[in-house]
């Protein structure tokens, strides 16, 4: 289960990026060695949808 910190991003942060950063092991356990997370790659460079940003 993700920690409280992983589930509560501060204002201006992307919910998905925050979760993947602070609950990384759990979120990425299905990936093989050296395999990139498709959700993380989709959000790289600030390409987070506005709906995912905490207001």
N, C-alpha and C positions, 0 to 999 in steps of 0.2 A: 504494500500500500504506500502510495506517495506520502511524503512528509507534508506537514502543514505549509512549510515554506514552498514546496513544489506546487502546491495547489493554490497559493495566494500570491500571484505576481503583483508587483506594485503598478501604480498608474503609469501608462505609457509603454508597458511591456506586453509582448505577445504571449498569450496564455500557453500556446503549444510550445514555443521556444523555451519559455521558462520551465515548463514541465520537463521537457527533454534535457534541459541543462541541470536541473536539480533532482531529477529522478532518472538519471541517465542509464544506470544499470538495468533497471526494470524496463524502461522504454525501448532499450536497444538490445535486449537479451535474445531476440529472434534473429539478429544479424550475425553473419559469419565474420571471421577475422578479416579486417580490412574492408568490409562491406559498408557502404555509406547508407545512412538512414534516408529514405526517399522524402519523408516529411521534413527533415532538417534541410536537405538539399533544396527543396521547394521554397523554403523560407530564407535561404542564404541571401546576404546582401540587402536585408531589409524588405524582402518581398512578402511580407506578412499581410494577409488580408485585413482590412480595417475592422472587420467583425471580430477578429481575434485579439485586437488591442484593448487593454483594460482602460476604461475611461474614468 
